[in-house]
């Protein structure tokens, strides 16, 4: 099992910045992907950004150039630096860890943290 604890959400004005953190503990495989998803009101959950244990990152087109994902592997922590925030970034943000094994993927989710972008 993997436990995820998120922090860093809140209310910010348009154009502002927030940094989300997610600390993972438990049985984390050496091959894994740590990432962030979000669920906007009335929408399905979507990938925001991911970072693999091999150093590969990927981003949703809507956040490229504004958000940066990073990992501290020694602390099993993943961060999401969000700059130039827009009202449409308002959502519940979920941390995700995928433990990878040949032929199988094990998904773990945080409890979610609210990000509200509003003036």
C-alpha positions in Angstrom: 0.0 0.0 0.0 1.0 3.6 -0.6 -0.2 6.6 1.4 -0.2 10.1 -0.1 -0.5 13.3 1.8 -1.1 16.5 -0.2 -0.7 20.1 0.9 -0.5 23.6 -0.6 -4.0 24.3 -2.1 -5.9 27.4 -1.5 -7.4 30.6 -2.9 -5.3 32.7 -5.2 -6.0 35.6 -7.6 -5.7 35.2 -11.3 -2.0 35.5 -12.4 -0.9 34.3 -9.0 1.1 31.2 -8.0 0.7 28.2 -5.8 2.9 25.2 -5.0 1.4 21.8 -4.3 3.3 19.1 -2.4 2.6 15.4 -2.1 4.5 13.2 0.3 4.3 9.5 -0.5 5.0 6.6 2.0 4.7 2.9 2.0 5.6 0.4 -0.7 6.7 2.5 -3.6 8.2 0.6 -6.5 11.5 1.6 -8.0 9.7 2.0 -11.3 6.9 4.5 -10.8 5.2 7.6 -12.0 4.2 10.4 -9.7 1.8 13.0 -10.9 -1.1 15.3 -10.5 -4.6 15.1 -11.8 -7.4 17.6 -11.4 -11.2 17.5 -11.5 -12.9 20.8 -12.4 -16.5 21.4 -11.6 -18.7 19.3 -13.9 -15.8 17.7 -15.6 -14.0 14.4 -15.5 -10.7 14.0 -13.7 -7.8 14.8 -16.1 -4.1 14.5 -16.0 -2.2 17.7 -15.3 1.4 16.6 -15.1 3.4 13.4 -14.5 7.0 12.6 -13.7 8.5 9.2 -14.0 11.2 7.6 -11.9 13.3 7.7 -15.0 13.1 11.5 -15.3 10.5 11.8 -18.0 7.8 14.5 -17.5 4.7 15.3 -19.4 2.0 18.0 -19.2 -1.5 18.7 -20.3 -1.5 21.2 -23.1 -3.5 23.6 -21.0 -0.8 24.0 -18.4 2.4 23.8 -20.5 4.7 26.8 -19.8 2.8 27.6 -16.6 3.1 24.6 -14.4 6.2 22.6 -13.5 6.3 19.2 -11.9 9.3 18.1 -9.9 10.3 15.2 -7.6 12.5 14.7 -4.6 13.1 11.0 -4.8 15.0 11.0 -1.5 11.8 12.2 0.2 9.3 10.4 -2.1 7.7 13.8 -2.6 6.3 15.3 -5.8 5.6 19.0 -6.3 3.6 21.0 -8.7 4.6 24.7 -9.1 1.7 26.5 -10.7 2.3 30.0 -12.1 0.1 32.4 -14.1 -3.0 30.7 -12.7 -6.3 31.2 -14.5 -9.9 30.9 -13.2 -10.2 27.8 -15.3 -7.5 26.1 -13.2 -9.9 26.0 -10.4 -10.3 22.4 -9.4 -9.6 19.7 -6.8 -6.1 18.5 -7.4 -5.2 14.9 -6.7 -1.8 13.4 -6.2 -1.3 10.1 -8.0 1.4 7.4 -7.7 1.6 4.6 -10.3 3.6 1.6 -9.2 4.8 -0.1 -12.4 5.5 -3.7 -12.9 5.7 -5.6 -16.1 2.1 -6.3 -17.1 0.5 -4.3 -14.2 0.1 -0.8 -12.9 -1.0 -0.1 -9.3 -2.7 3.3 -8.8 -2.8 5.2 -5.6 -4.6 8.5 -4.9 -4.4 11.3 -2.4 -7.4 12.9 -0.8 -7.4 15.9 -3.0 -6.7 19.6 -2.3 -8.8 22.5 -3.5 -7.3 25.2 -5.7 -9.5 28.2 -6.4 -8.4 31.0 -8.7 -10.7 34.0 -8.3 -10.5 37.7 -7.8 
